[in-house]
Amino acid sequence: AGTGYWWRFVPGASWRHPEGPGSDIEGRGSYPVVHVAYADARAYADWAGTDLPDEDEWEIAARGGGHGTDYAWGEEFRPGGDWRANTWQGVFPVIDRGDDGFAGLSPVACYDANPFGAFDMIGNVWEWTASPFDASGAAGTIRGGSYLCAPDFCARFRPAARQPQEWDFSASHIGFRTVIREPGTAG
C-alpha cells in the first residue's frame, strides 16, 4: 500500500473474513481455513473429537514414510520439472508469477497426495502443531511452509523446517490439520 512493506495488518480479518471486513468464505469450501490462531485450531479439534498433531507426528505424515530427504517427495524441488507444492515463484516479495498454477492460496489437493494419502503437507499454508517452539513455551510451532515461501527468501517448504509463531496470531497463510487418535492414545 505504498509503504514498502510486503504485508499489512487488516483489522477484522478472521477465518470467516479472510481478507478482512467485506470478504467471506462463500465459494471457498475447497480451500484451507486460514486466519486461525492456535486457540481457534485447538477449539475446532476439540469440537470435532480430534487433535492437533505434535511436531513429530506432523513430520512423519509430511514425509509419507520417506526419511531424511530435503523435500517431502525426495531430493529435487521440482523432479521432472513438476510442481509438487504451492510456493512462491519469482523475486520475493515483489511478484509471485504463479508458475505452479497459483499466485497466492490454492484449493486443497491440487498436487498429488503423498504415500500416506495426505495432501498439501508442504506449501500452501503453514500448519499449527500442538508443540511449543522451545522449552520457554512462549511461542507455538507451525510447519510446512506456505505459498509465501520462496527459494530466495525462506525456503521453509521442507518437512524438517519449523517456524515459531505467537500463539494468538493468525494470518492469511496459517491454517491447521487434525489427527484422529486411537482410543487410549495421546500425542
Disulfide bonds with the S-S distance in Angstrom:
none
